[in-house]
Amino acid sequence: MKKINTSILFGIFIASLVFSVDAQRKRPPAKPKPKPIIFAVLNDGQTLEPIAAIDKGKLVALVGGDGEPKPLKSFVNTYYKPQTTYNLIFGGVMNGKVTIKSSSPDSDCGKNLATVTTQSAKAKLKGMVMGLATNETTLKSAEGLRRLPTAAERREIESLVRAEFAKQNVSANAVKKLQYYNLTALDVNDDNEAEMVGSFWVESSIKERNLLFFIADKDSGGKYKFGFSEYKKVTPEEVMSGDLKDLDTGIGSELLLDALEYNSDTTAEVFTINKAFEGNNFHVYSRQDGKWTRVFESYNYHCAY
């Protein structure tokens, strides 16, 4: 039998060991998993805008459109790679997909926005009907609810709205011409009782608008009451353009995005947007002790007006 030189075998062993150690040293570190994040789906389902990240059941702010270039590019590279998909949230549950088309962190406006396509069999995103999107996968499983109010529900809610405007000393003639941006029925805790989220307005004169945003739910007697409401009087001096007609598009009013249960408390939080001339404000409400409380707010700058 032919003898094998042991020194050769030992050399091969040492070389393989060195190669293995060297390969381990050069192996790139594993990329951290992107944080769960919640977006607003805007502009008829064509734009994605970040609201907050989820960290241990809490919402935390993200880099804004006025952030430094390096963190902005990092955010875009992490979340806006073309063909990345997110779950569309409509009615508090997953109701379709949102797919990234493009983004531009170097643009003048919308540095942390993305252009997207939205596919859903149920959600018809148009105008002031908007939604949410997320990469969170541990979402509750339910049918979800998002619909127009019934005629009876609308009458009951409008009675509350008129009473609130009267309480704020809005003239009776103005209140007769009640107008709204939206009124939506949701079911935030799957109890088959609809909560109502609405944005109403009246025009007292050509120089005054009266706005009312609210979340209403039923009391123990089955009647609707405001769990949260916020009234604002707006004059031309308070509008960046100086023209109250610009509010017709919803600028300056708080509008529903959708609801999402992100903190395992069994009740979905309500997400809203308040569009401004230079960016968007986002608010989140949580029901606590029978009242709706604003638990998070952020502002995302786009560009100068």
Backbone as CSV, one residue per row, in Angstrom:
resi,resn,N_x,N_y,N_z,CA_x,CA_y,CA_z,C_x,C_y,C_z
1,MET,0.864,-1.189,0.000,0.000,0.000,0.000,0.898,1.236,0.000
2,LYS,0.504,2.201,-0.804,1.303,3.418,-0.910,1.136,4.261,0.344
3,LYS,2.258,4.715,0.936,2.192,5.508,2.147,1.858,6.963,1.816
4,ILE,1.022,7.580,2.690,0.652,8.994,2.536,1.503,9.813,3.484
5,ASN,2.118,10.832,2.965,2.970,11.692,3.771,2.127,12.444,4.798
6,THR,2.373,12.184,6.089,1.561,12.803,7.152,1.755,14.311,7.208
7,SER,2.919,14.770,6.791,3.151,16.225,6.814,2.262,16.931,5.797
8,ILE,1.994,16.246,4.662,1.097,16.825,3.649,-0.318,16.915,4.193
9,LEU,-0.776,15.827,4.855,-2.127,15.827,5.435,-2.277,16.932,6.474
10,PHE,-1.245,17.095,7.279,-1.307,18.119,8.314,-1.382,19.519,7.691
11,GLY,-0.638,19.703,6.597,-0.659,21.000,5.913,-2.028,21.307,5.339
12,ILE,-2.655,20.267,4.753,-3.998,20.454,4.192,-4.986,20.828,5.290
13,PHE,-4.862,20.151,6.439,-5.767,20.415,7.563,-5.630,21.861,8.041
14,ILE,-4.380,22.319,8.189,-4.142,23.690,8.659,-4.690,24.707,7.659
15,ALA,-4.481,24.437,6.365,-4.953,25.364,5.334,-6.472,25.481,5.355
16,SER,-7.148,24.321,5.506,-8.612,24.344,5.534,-9.123,25.071,6.767
17,LEU,-8.413,24.914,7.876,-8.820,25.584,9.109,-8.682,27.094,8.963
18,VAL,-7.572,27.548,8.386,-7.349,28.977,8.170,-8.401,29.546,7.232
19,PHE,-8.719,28.790,6.170,-9.726,29.238,5.202,-11.087,29.395,5.870
20,SER,-11.416,28.413,6.741,-12.708,28.446,7.428,-12.811,29.652,8.345
21,VAL,-11.749,29.908,9.121,-11.751,31.049,10.037,-11.828,32.353,9.260
22,ASP,-11.074,32.431,8.154,-11.063,33.641,7.340,-12.435,33.906,6.738
23,ALA,-13.114,32.830,6.296,-14.448,32.975,5.710,-15.439,33.493,6.737
24,GLN,-15.300,32.997,7.987,-16.201,33.460,9.039,-15.978,34.932,9.338
25,ARG,-14.704,35.349,9.279,-14.405,36.751,9.544,-15.007,37.659,8.476
26,LYS,-15.014,37.208,7.254,-15.477,38.030,6.141,-16.985,37.945,5.921
27,ARG,-17.660,37.019,6.609,-19.100,36.871,6.418,-19.812,38.142,6.885
28,PRO,-20.614,38.759,6.037,-21.283,40.011,6.430,-22.269,39.763,7.556
29,PRO,-22.397,40.720,8.462,-23.350,40.557,9.570,-24.785,40.503,9.050
30,ALA,-25.626,39.769,9.752,-27.031,39.672,9.354,-27.699,41.033,9.505
31,LYS,-28.485,41.412,8.506,-29.175,42.693,8.555,-30.298,42.636,9.589
32,PRO,-30.436,43.690,10.400,-31.523,43.683,11.386,-32.884,43.695,10.687
33,LYS,-33.833,43.006,11.267,-35.176,42.960,10.706,-35.822,44.337,10.823
34,PRO,-36.446,44.839,9.749,-37.094,46.155,9.827,-38.138,46.196,10.941
35,LYS,-38.211,47.327,11.632,-39.206,47.485,12.690,-40.616,47.430,12.100
36,PRO,-41.571,46.927,12.869,-42.966,47.042,12.428,-43.311,48.523,12.293
37,ILE,-43.996,48.869,11.229,-44.258,50.275,10.933,-45.687,50.426,10.421
38,ILE,-46.255,51.593,10.643,-47.615,51.893,10.187,-47.557,53.096,9.260
39,PHE,-48.176,52.961,8.094,-48.222,54.018,7.087,-49.658,54.492,6.873
40,ALA,-49.788,55.694,6.346,-51.056,56.174,5.801,-51.058,55.894,4.304
41,VAL,-52.196,55.421,3.794,-52.359,55.189,2.354,-53.250,56.308,1.827
42,LEU,-52.670,57.185,1.007,-53.317,58.430,0.611,-53.449,58.541,-0.904
43,ASN,-54.072,59.639,-1.339,-54.157,59.981,-2.765,-54.716,58.836,-3.601
44,ASP,-55.906,58.386,-3.233,-56.598,57.312,-3.958,-55.787,56.022,-4.001
45,GLY,-55.042,55.755,-2.938,-54.261,54.526,-2.864,-52.959,54.568,-3.629
46,GLN,-52.452,55.781,-3.928,-51.242,55.899,-4.737,-50.017,56.401,-3.970
47,THR,-50.209,56.816,-2.712,-49.102,57.367,-1.929,-49.047,56.710,-0.559
48,LEU,-47.820,56.407,-0.121,-47.582,55.844,1.206,-46.799,56.872,2.019
49,GLU,-47.282,57.162,3.229,-46.616,58.130,4.096,-46.479,57.536,5.495
50,PRO,-45.276,57.569,6.085,-45.077,56.936,7.395,-45.736,57.711,8.525
51,ILE,-46.311,56.959,9.474,-46.908,57.554,10.672,-46.035,57.285,11.887
52,ALA,-45.742,56.004,12.137,-44.982,55.637,13.336,-44.489,54.210,13.217
53,ALA,-43.492,53.886,14.024,-43.046,52.505,14.193,-43.653,51.960,15.481
54,ILE,-43.755,50.635,15.560,-44.269,49.979,16.761,-43.085,49.399,17.526
55,ASP,-42.951,49.784,18.782,-41.855,49.297,19.622,-42.426,48.871,20.974
56,LYS,-42.509,47.559,21.185,-43.023,46.998,22.439,-44.409,47.540,22.779
57,GLY,-45.266,47.569,21.775,-46.639,47.999,21.993,-46.847,49.496,22.036
58,LYS,-45.786,50.274,21.807,-45.873,51.730,21.798,-45.555,52.256,20.401
59,LEU,-46.130,53.397,20.071,-45.814,54.054,18.810,-44.657,55.020,19.024
60,VAL,-43.696,54.994,18.118,-42.542,55.890,18.206,-42.386,56.624,16.880
61,ALA,-41.918,57.858,16.969,-41.787,58.705,15.790,-40.694,58.197,14.857
62,LEU,-40.841,58.535,13.583,-39.885,58.161,12.544,-39.225,59.415,11.983
63,VAL,-38.210,59.230,11.158,-37.562,60.370,10.523,-38.575,61.079,9.629
64,GLY,-38.651,62.400,9.762,-39.599,63.185,8.985,-39.024,63.622,7.654
65,GLY,-39.860,64.247,6.851,-39.416,64.724,5.551,-38.378,65.821,5.636
66,ASP,-38.263,66.439,6.820,-37.242,67.462,7.030,-36.029,66.907,7.767
67,GLY,-35.897,65.585,7.797,-34.777,64.954,8.483,-33.472,65.078,7.717
68,GLU,-32.392,64.654,8.349,-31.079,64.703,7.716,-31.005,63.682,6.569
69,PRO,-30.196,63.965,5.530,-30.139,63.081,4.357,-29.796,61.630,4.676
70,LYS,-28.849,61.406,5.580,-28.417,60.026,5.848,-29.538,59.172,6.443
71,PRO,-30.216,59.594,7.533,-31.312,58.767,8.046,-32.486,58.663,7.083
72,LEU,-32.714,59.694,6.282,-33.785,59.622,5.289,-33.497,58.538,4.257
73,LYS,-32.269,58.512,3.754,-31.910,57.497,2.766,-31.941,56.104,3.373
74,SER,-31.529,55.992,4.628,-31.587,54.700,5.309,-33.029,54.223,5.428
75,PHE,-33.938,55.137,5.767,-35.355,54.782,5.875,-35.897,54.316,4.527
76,VAL,-35.608,55.081,3.493,-36.096,54.741,2.151,-35.531,53.402,1.690
77,ASN,-34.245,53.174,1.916,-33.626,51.909,1.504,-34.199,50.720,2.261
78,THR,-34.621,50.953,3.495,-35.162,49.868,4.314,-36.599,49.531,3.949
79,TYR,-37.422,50.553,3.734,-38.867,50.326,3.611,-39.437,50.519,2.204
80,TYR,-38.675,51.159,1.317,-39.251,51.510,0.019,-38.568,50.830,-1.170
81,LYS,-38.011,49.667,-0.971,-37.462,48.949,-2.117,-38.598,48.597,-3.070
82,PRO,-38.421,48.840,-4.376,-39.479,48.512,-5.334,-39.945,47.066,-5.204
83,GLN,-41.247,46.887,-5.291,-41.936,45.589,-5.194,-42.100,45.092,-3.753
84,THR,-41.628,45.871,-2.764,-41.934,45.524,-1.373,-43.434,45.650,-1.160
85,THR,-44.028,44.694,-0.455,-45.476,44.730,-0.226,-45.785,44.896,1.259
86,TYR,-46.880,45.588,1.520,-47.385,45.789,2.876,-48.858,45.404,2.925
87,ASN,-49.314,45.063,4.124,-50.723,44.738,4.313,-51.554,46.019,4.336
88,LEU,-52.584,46.077,3.507,-53.533,47.183,3.554,-54.505,46.938,4.702
89,ILE,-54.688,47.946,5.551,-55.629,47.862,6.664,-56.839,48.720,6.332
90,PHE,-57.999,48.073,6.280,-59.246,48.771,5.972,-60.345,48.091,6.772
91,GLY,-61.027,48.852,7.609,-61.983,48.243,8.519,-61.317,47.569,9.700
92,GLY,-60.065,47.964,9.983,-59.351,47.428,11.133,-58.663,46.103,10.913
93,VAL,-58.757,45.536,9.708,-58.147,44.236,9.423,-57.445,44.288,8.069
94,MET,-56.665,43.235,7.785,-55.984,43.148,6.494,-57.009,42.991,5.379
95,ASN,-56.926,43.892,4.401,-57.924,43.899,3.335,-57.303,44.152,1.971
96,GLY,-56.091,43.661,1.760,-55.446,43.844,0.477,-53.950,44.053,0.628
97,LYS,-53.318,44.478,-0.459,-51.869,44.675,-0.479,-51.520,46.043,-1.063
98,VAL,-50.445,46.599,-0.542,-49.881,47.843,-1.054,-48.462,47.536,-1.517
99,THR,-48.150,47.877,-2.765,-46.853,47.529,-3.352,-46.077,48.789,-3.719
100,ILE,-44.827,48.846,-3.301,-43.975,50.004,-3.582,-43.619,50.054,-5.066
101,LYS,-43.798,51.229,-5.674,-43.354,51.461,-7.043,-42.034,52.235,-7.054
102,SER,-42.011,53.363,-6.351,-40.806,54.189,-6.375,-40.807,55.156,-5.197
103,SER,-39.645,55.776,-4.982,-39.495,56.803,-3.953,-38.303,57.664,-4.323
104,SER,-38.183,58.830,-3.659,-37.086,59.729,-4.001,-36.684,60.559,-2.786
105,PRO,-35.717,60.072,-2.004,-35.294,60.823,-0.815,-34.594,62.135,-1.136
106,ASP,-34.250,62.359,-2.399,-33.592,63.601,-2.805,-34.565,64.605,-3.414
107,SER,-35.853,64.281,-3.429,-36.835,65.176,-4.031,-37.039,66.414,-3.168
108,ASP,-37.619,67.452,-3.757,-37.884,68.680,-3.009,-39.022,68.481,-2.013
109,CYS,-40.036,67.726,-2.415,-41.190,67.458,-1.551,-41.368,65.947,-1.410
110,GLY,-41.796,65.513,-0.238,-42.078,64.089,-0.063,-40.849,63.214,-0.010
111,LYS,-39.833,63.637,0.720,-38.589,62.865,0.774,-38.778,61.485,1.397
112,ASN,-39.755,61.338,2.294,-39.989,60.034,2.925,-41.338,59.434,2.520
113,LEU,-41.818,59.817,1.341,-43.041,59.247,0.779,-42.681,58.229,-0.291
114,ALA,-43.659,57.404,-0.654,-43.457,56.437,-1.737,-44.682,56.422,-2.634
115,THR,-44.435,56.190,-3.909,-45.521,55.954,-4.862,-45.828,54.467,-4.859
116,VAL,-47.119,54.115,-4.780,-47.503,52.713,-4.607,-48.690,52.361,-5.493
117,THR,-48.942,51.063,-5.583,-50.198,50.557,-6.134,-50.917,49.813,-5.017
118,THR,-52.228,49.865,-5.031,-53.036,49.233,-3.992,-54.026,48.280,-4.630
119,GLN,-54.064,47.052,-4.111,-55.022,46.050,-4.588,-55.881,45.592,-3.420
120,SER,-57.203,45.658,-3.606,-58.129,45.203,-2.572,-59.479,44.907,-3.194
121,ALA,-60.083,43.812,-2.748,-61.412,43.459,-3.238,-62.494,44.285,-2.555
122,LYS,-62.205,44.815,-1.361,-63.225,45.523,-0.583,-62.981,47.020,-0.466
123,ALA,-61.733,47.416,-0.294,-61.428,48.822,-0.038,-61.436,49.622,-1.335
124,LYS,-62.232,50.661,-1.369,-62.284,51.573,-2.507,-61.739,52.920,-2.046
125,LEU,-60.432,53.081,-2.166,-59.778,54.289,-1.683,-59.951,55.404,-2.701
126,LYS,-60.641,56.451,-2.286,-60.946,57.550,-3.198,-61.214,58.807,-2.389
127,GLY,-60.554,59.899,-2.755,-60.810,61.154,-2.070,-60.488,61.071,-0.594
128,MET,-61.514,61.287,0.233,-61.318,61.279,1.682,-61.497,59.906,2.304
129,VAL,-61.651,58.890,1.489,-61.641,57.509,1.983,-60.212,56.996,1.852
130,MET,-59.549,56.878,2.982,-58.133,56.507,3.019,-57.952,55.251,3.861
131,GLY,-56.729,54.791,4.014,-56.492,53.574,4.778,-55.135,53.592,5.446
132,LEU,-54.772,52.453,6.003,-53.473,52.256,6.631,-52.754,51.103,5.950
133,ALA,-51.449,51.030,6.147,-50.666,49.882,5.677,-49.612,49.572,6.727
134,THR,-49.219,48.305,6.803,-48.229,47.908,7.798,-47.507,46.644,7.371
135,ASN,-46.301,46.465,7.917,-45.578,45.203,7.748,-45.755,44.312,8.967
136,GLU,-46.545,44.764,9.936,-46.845,43.951,11.117,-47.679,42.746,10.687
137,THR,-47.282,41.568,11.140,-47.984,40.340,10.732,-48.805,39.730,11.857
138,THR,-48.567,40.144,13.100,-49.314,39.570,14.229,-50.579,40.386,14.486
139,LEU,-51.414,40.479,13.460,-52.642,41.253,13.569,-53.804,40.350,13.941
140,LYS,-54.804,40.936,14.586,-55.953,40.145,14.997,-56.696,39.630,13.777
141,SER,-57.319,38.478,13.939,-58.079,37.858,12.857,-59.560,38.113,13.091
142,ALA,-60.181,38.875,12.228,-61.603,39.184,12.346,-62.110,39.640,10.988
143,GLU,-63.416,39.753,10.857,-63.988,40.177,9.582,-63.766,41.663,9.341
144,GLY,-63.748,42.446,10.420,-63.576,43.879,10.274,-64.864,44.560,9.850
145,LEU,-64.933,45.863,10.090,-66.114,46.636,9.699,-65.694,48.042,9.330
146,ARG,-66.117,48.476,8.174,-66.008,49.871,7.770,-67.098,50.099,6.738
147,ARG,-68.049,50.961,7.083,-69.196,51.177,6.208,-69.772,52.565,6.431
148,LEU,-70.701,52.940,5.552,-71.469,54.154,5.753,-72.475,53.932,6.877
149,PRO,-72.873,54.988,7.576,-73.897,54.818,8.607,-75.261,54.556,7.983
150,THR,-76.129,53.901,8.733,-77.515,53.750,8.289,-78.212,55.103,8.416
151,ALA,-79.404,55.207,7.837,-80.161,56.459,7.926,-80.449,56.823,9.380
152,ALA,-80.796,55.816,10.188,-81.093,56.068,11.603,-79.838,56.502,12.356
153,GLU,-78.709,55.860,12.068,-77.452,56.240,12.715,-77.071,57.670,12.349
154,ARG,-77.242,58.018,11.076,-76.894,59.373,10.637,-77.763,60.414,11.345
155,ARG,-79.052,60.159,11.457,-79.934,61.116,12.133,-79.505,61.327,13.585
156,GLU,-79.179,60.233,14.249,-78.777,60.335,15.650,-77.468,61.103,15.800
157,ILE,-76.510,60.815,14.936,-75.220,61.503,14.999,-75.380,62.979,14.653
158,GLU,-76.152,63.290,13.624,-76.323,64.691,13.235,-76.996,65.502,14.335
159,SER,-77.862,64.867,15.107,-78.475,65.545,16.249,-77.413,65.924,17.283
160,LEU,-76.466,65.008,17.532,-75.364,65.306,18.447,-74.475,66.425,17.906
161,VAL,-74.218,66.389,16.612,-73.349,67.392,15.990,-73.983,68.778,16.086
162,ARG,-75.270,68.873,15.776,-75.959,70.167,15.860,-75.936,70.710,17.289
163,ALA,-76.140,69.815,18.251,-76.123,70.240,19.653,-74.743,70.760,20.048
164,GLU,-73.691,70.116,19.549,-72.334,70.555,19.881,-72.025,71.903,19.244
165,PHE,-72.419,72.102,17.985,-72.204,73.403,17.351,-72.969,74.496,18.097
166,ALA,-74.199,74.204,18.514,-74.978,75.183,19.275,-74.285,75.511,20.594
167,LYS,-73.718,74.500,21.219,-72.982,74.693,22.473,-71.787,75.622,22.270
168,GLN,-71.223,75.607,21.059,-70.070,76.447,20.735,-70.491,77.811,20.179
169,ASN,-71.790,78.128,20.338,-72.346,79.432,19.936,-72.316,79.668,18.430
170,VAL,-72.397,78.599,17.664,-72.559,78.726,16.217,-74.028,79.033,15.954
171,SER,-74.303,79.952,15.043,-75.681,80.400,14.817,-76.575,79.267,14.332
172,ALA,-77.846,79.344,14.693,-78.818,78.320,14.308,-78.958,78.239,12.795
173,ASN,-78.889,79.383,12.109,-78.998,79.375,10.649,-77.836,78.623,10.009
174,ALA,-76.646,78.789,10.561,-75.481,78.085,10.025,-75.604,76.588,10.260
175,VAL,-76.073,76.207,11.447,-76.178,74.793,11.796,-77.203,74.080,10.919
176,LYS,-78.193,74.829,10.420,-79.187,74.217,9.529,-78.533,73.675,8.259
177,LYS,-77.416,74.284,7.861,-76.718,73.882,6.634,-75.506,73.012,6.979
178,LEU,-75.758,71.987,7.746,-74.709,71.086,8.210,-74.044,70.373,7.034
179,GLN,-72.713,70.353,7.023,-71.967,69.663,5.971,-70.907,68.764,6.616
180,TYR,-70.440,67.792,5.850,-69.458,66.869,6.420,-68.446,66.437,5.363
181,TYR,-67.271,66.049,5.849,-66.247,65.465,4.990,-66.415,63.951,4.945
182,ASN,-66.635,63.354,6.103,-66.959,61.927,6.134,-67.592,61.553,7.470
183,LEU,-68.346,60.472,7.444,-68.921,59.862,8.641,-68.869,58.360,8.402
184,THR,-68.141,57.661,9.250,-67.820,56.253,9.005,-68.124,55.405,10.224
185,ALA,-68.700,54.234,9.978,-68.953,53.259,11.039,-67.812,52.249,11.082
186,LEU,-67.242,52.054,12.272,-66.206,51.053,12.520,-66.652,50.174,13.685
187,ASP,-66.005,49.027,13.834,-66.210,48.199,15.029,-64.833,47.906,15.600
188,VAL,-64.445,48.664,16.612,-63.062,48.615,17.087,-62.769,47.440,18.007
189,ASN,-63.814,46.784,18.526,-63.566,45.677,19.463,-64.419,44.446,19.178
190,ASP,-64.942,44.349,17.953,-65.667,43.153,17.507,-66.846,42.797,18.419
191,ASP,-67.564,43.830,18.889,-68.736,43.563,19.728,-70.044,43.756,18.964
192,ASN,-69.926,43.918,17.637,-71.091,44.118,16.766,-71.839,45.412,17.064
193,GLU,-71.175,46.353,17.708,-71.719,47.690,17.936,-70.808,48.685,17.229
194,ALA,-71.359,49.464,16.323,-70.542,50.349,15.501,-70.177,51.634,16.228
195,GLU,-68.888,51.952,16.224,-68.433,53.281,16.621,-68.499,54.185,15.392
196,MET,-68.702,55.476,15.604,-68.798,56.432,14.513,-67.656,57.437,14.590
197,VAL,-66.990,57.637,13.477,-65.928,58.640,13.384,-66.347,59.643,12.318
198,GLY,-66.396,60.922,12.686,-66.915,61.904,11.742,-66.176,63.225,11.750
199,SER,-66.259,63.913,10.612,-65.678,65.246,10.441,-66.735,66.119,9.773
200,PHE,-67.311,67.065,10.533,-68.389,67.926,10.049,-67.939,69.382,10.057
201,TRP,-68.664,70.201,9.298,-68.370,71.625,9.292,-69.590,72.439,8.895
202,VAL,-69.600,73.688,9.336,-70.613,74.652,8.901,-69.905,75.974,8.633
203,GLU,-70.523,76.773,7.791,-69.969,78.078,7.430,-70.857,79.156,8.031
204,SER,-70.343,79.849,9.034,-71.117,80.915,9.670,-71.194,82.145,8.783
205,SER,-70.112,82.407,8.050,-70.044,83.526,7.117,-68.904,83.254,6.158
206,ILE,-68.693,84.157,5.211,-67.596,83.949,4.264,-66.241,84.089,4.955
207,LYS,-66.257,84.546,6.205,-65.008,84.731,6.940,-64.897,83.825,8.161
208,GLU,-65.744,82.774,8.201,-65.661,81.892,9.368,-66.131,80.487,9.039
209,ARG,-65.304,79.508,9.369,-65.660,78.089,9.280,-65.638,77.497,10.683
210,ASN,-66.551,76.561,10.913,-66.609,75.864,12.189,-66.447,74.376,11.919
211,LEU,-65.433,73.771,12.526,-65.079,72.381,12.260,-65.302,71.531,13.507
212,LEU,-65.739,70.296,13.301,-65.934,69.379,14.423,-65.488,67.979,14.022
213,PHE,-64.538,67.450,14.775,-64.129,66.052,14.630,-64.551,65.314,15.882
214,PHE,-64.983,64.050,15.716,-65.423,63.296,16.891,-65.314,61.793,16.665
215,ILE,-65.259,61.087,17.784,-65.444,59.635,17.822,-66.617,59.398,18.763
216,ALA,-67.635,58.700,18.299,-68.834,58.462,19.103,-69.054,56.967,19.280
217,ASP,-69.450,56.579,20.475,-69.826,55.188,20.715,-71.087,55.150,21.573
218,LYS,-71.658,53.979,21.714,-72.937,53.857,22.411,-72.740,53.761,23.920
219,ASP,-73.669,54.385,24.650,-73.648,54.273,26.101,-74.415,53.028,26.528
220,SER,-74.579,52.843,27.828,-75.247,51.643,28.339,-76.702,51.556,27.903
221,GLY,-77.275,52.697,27.520,-78.658,52.700,27.061,-78.805,52.533,25.564
222,GLY,-77.669,52.330,24.872,-77.727,52.118,23.430,-77.783,53.388,22.605
223,LYS,-77.536,54.548,23.235,-77.548,55.825,22.533,-76.112,56.301,22.292
224,TYR,-75.914,56.951,21.143,-74.577,57.451,20.836,-74.230,58.671,21.682
225,LYS,-72.965,58.742,22.053,-72.403,59.897,22.753,-70.987,60.105,22.227
226,PHE,-70.485,61.323,22.385,-69.119,61.600,21.968,-68.142,61.065,23.010
227,GLY,-67.270,60.163,22.586,-66.180,59.713,23.451,-64.988,60.635,23.333
228,PHE,-64.942,61.367,22.207,-63.941,62.410,21.983,-64.523,63.375,20.968
229,SER,-64.318,64.660,21.184,-64.721,65.654,20.185,-63.796,66.855,20.284
230,GLU,-63.576,67.487,19.150,-62.731,68.688,19.114,-63.336,69.681,18.131
231,TYR,-63.639,70.846,18.635,-64.238,71.925,17.835,-63.179,72.981,17.532
232,LYS,-63.237,73.522,16.311,-62.334,74.611,15.935,-63.090,75.637,15.105
233,LYS,-62.835,76.906,15.384,-63.322,77.993,14.528,-62.136,78.513,13.729
234,VAL,-62.317,78.632,12.423,-61.211,79.021,11.546,-61.590,80.280,10.775
235,THR,-60.676,81.240,10.736,-60.852,82.471,9.964,-59.770,82.543,8.886
236,PRO,-59.940,83.397,7.874,-58.941,83.480,6.799,-57.528,83.769,7.304
237,GLU,-57.414,84.524,8.395,-56.094,84.858,8.934,-55.352,83.625,9.441
238,GLU,-56.096,82.565,9.739,-55.483,81.341,10.263,-55.174,80.326,9.168
239,VAL,-55.522,80.661,7.925,-55.276,79.771,6.791,-54.076,80.299,6.014
240,MET,-53.122,79.451,5.714,-51.880,79.888,5.087,-52.122,80.596,3.758
241,SER,-53.123,80.134,3.015,-53.431,80.760,1.726,-54.300,81.995,1.883
242,GLY,-54.925,82.151,3.051,-55.836,83.260,3.283,-57.223,83.046,2.717
243,ASP,-57.492,81.857,2.172,-58.774,81.570,1.516,-59.443,80.366,2.175
244,LEU,-60.596,80.578,2.789,-61.303,79.482,3.449,-61.766,78.407,2.472
245,LYS,-61.904,78.752,1.207,-62.330,77.759,0.213,-61.323,76.621,0.081
246,ASP,-60.088,76.875,0.451,-59.085,75.810,0.397,-59.387,74.700,1.395
247,LEU,-60.228,74.994,2.386,-60.602,73.976,3.359,-61.610,72.984,2.792
248,ASP,-62.190,73.307,1.632,-63.168,72.393,1.025,-62.561,71.028,0.728
249,THR,-61.257,70.983,0.501,-60.585,69.721,0.176,-60.248,68.902,1.421
250,GLY,-60.566,69.456,2.600,-60.259,68.754,3.842,-59.038,69.277,4.558
251,ILE,-58.310,70.203,3.944,-57.163,70.805,4.629,-57.640,71.473,5.912
252,GLY,-56.922,71.230,6.998,-57.269,71.841,8.274,-58.257,71.062,9.103
253,SER,-58.863,70.018,8.528,-59.816,69.190,9.267,-59.208,67.830,9.572
254,GLU,-59.594,67.280,10.697,-59.116,65.951,11.074,-59.998,64.905,10.405
255,LEU,-59.371,63.963,9.702,-60.089,62.976,8.899,-59.643,61.563,9.258
256,LEU,-60.574,60.640,9.192,-60.277,59.237,9.500,-59.343,58.618,8.463
257,LEU,-58.353,57.870,8.949,-57.571,56.970,8.100,-58.144,55.562,8.223
258,ASP,-58.035,54.978,9.409,-58.666,53.688,9.703,-58.363,53.345,11.161
259,ALA,-58.628,52.114,11.534,-58.357,51.643,12.897,-57.431,50.441,12.833
260,LEU,-56.586,50.304,13.851,-55.645,49.188,13.900,-55.310,48.880,15.350
261,GLU,-55.407,47.623,15.714,-55.048,47.171,17.066,-53.586,46.738,17.033
262,TYR,-52.710,47.543,17.625,-51.270,47.289,17.532,-50.622,46.946,18.871
263,ASN,-51.382,47.044,19.986,-50.749,46.883,21.299,-51.366,45.787,22.155
264,SER,-52.122,44.887,21.523,-52.663,43.696,22.201,-53.630,44.023,23.336
265,ASP,-54.359,45.140,23.222,-55.341,45.458,24.260,-56.770,45.113,23.833
266,THR,-56.912,44.425,22.698,-58.181,43.910,22.134,-59.078,44.995,21.545
267,THR,-58.713,46.264,21.682,-59.494,47.348,21.088,-58.615,48.109,20.109
268,ALA,-59.085,48.250,18.880,-58.292,48.933,17.861,-58.206,50.425,18.151
269,GLU,-57.057,51.001,17.852,-56.877,52.442,17.968,-57.319,53.104,16.662
270,VAL,-57.791,54.335,16.773,-58.262,55.093,15.611,-57.150,56.027,15.145
271,PHE,-56.812,55.947,13.858,-55.762,56.770,13.254,-56.401,57.839,12.366
272,THR,-55.900,59.069,12.476,-56.447,60.165,11.680,-55.326,60.972,11.032
273,ILE,-55.733,61.780,10.065,-54.813,62.700,9.400,-55.427,64.089,9.417
274,ASN,-54.580,65.086,9.599,-54.987,66.480,9.504,-54.046,67.136,8.506
275,LYS,-54.547,67.315,7.291,-53.693,67.815,6.219,-53.434,69.308,6.385
276,ALA,-52.173,69.691,6.180,-51.772,71.089,6.245,-51.161,71.484,4.900
277,PHE,-50.820,72.749,4.758,-50.288,73.229,3.481,-48.860,72.748,3.227
278,GLU,-48.113,72.476,4.283,-46.709,72.105,4.114,-46.393,70.686,4.563
279,GLY,-47.417,69.932,4.951,-47.195,68.564,5.404,-48.466,67.980,5.974
280,ASN,-48.339,66.915,6.735,-49.499,66.248,7.326,-49.282,65.978,8.809
281,ASN,-50.350,66.194,9.581,-50.371,65.823,10.994,-51.080,64.482,11.138
282,PHE,-50.564,63.640,12.024,-51.191,62.343,12.294,-51.494,62.222,13.783
283,HIS,-52.698,61.719,14.090,-53.116,61.506,15.476,-53.593,60.074,15.641
284,VAL,-53.418,59.545,16.844,-53.887,58.198,17.171,-54.651,58.272,18.486
285,TYR,-55.819,57.608,18.520,-56.689,57.631,19.693,-56.895,56.222,20.230
286,SER,-56.885,56.129,21.563,-57.105,54.855,22.241,-58.263,55.020,23.227
287,ARG,-59.140,54.018,23.291,-60.244,54.097,24.246,-59.769,53.632,25.612
288,GLN,-59.865,54.514,26.583,-59.402,54.241,27.942,-60.466,54.698,28.932
289,ASP,-60.949,53.747,29.745,-61.985,54.043,30.745,-63.213,54.694,30.115
290,GLY,-63.606,54.180,28.958,-64.816,54.664,28.312,-64.663,55.946,27.525
291,LYS,-63.473,56.540,27.525,-63.216,57.767,26.783,-62.106,57.535,25.763
292,TRP,-62.184,58.277,24.670,-61.130,58.202,23.666,-60.084,59.267,23.967
293,THR,-58.831,58.830,24.047,-57.727,59.713,24.403,-56.692,59.723,23.284
294,ARG,-56.195,60.908,22.970,-55.124,61.009,21.970,-53.825,60.523,22.603
295,VAL,-53.277,59.442,22.056,-52.093,58.824,22.656,-50.830,59.030,21.826
296,PHE,-50.987,59.552,20.619,-49.807,59.763,19.771,-50.136,60.835,18.751
297,GLU,-49.152,61.677,18.473,-49.294,62.652,17.395,-47.930,62.941,16.783
298,SER,-47.944,63.190,15.488,-46.701,63.492,14.787,-47.010,64.399,13.606
299,TYR,-45.966,65.030,13.097,-46.099,65.898,11.925,-45.024,65.515,10.930
300,ASN,-45.423,65.351,9.683,-44.465,65.017,8.632,-44.392,66.163,7.631
301,TYR,-43.262,66.844,7.612,-43.058,67.984,6.718,-42.815,67.504,5.290
302,HIS,-43.443,68.199,4.328,-43.224,67.902,2.911,-42.303,68.950,2.294
303,CYS,-42.811,70.182,2.169,-42.011,71.270,1.615,-42.743,72.586,1.856
304,ALA,-42.066,73.697,1.593,-42.637,75.016,1.855,-43.795,75.300,0.910
305,TYR,-44.789,75.993,1.419,-45.973,76.369,0.621,-45.638,77.505,-0.331
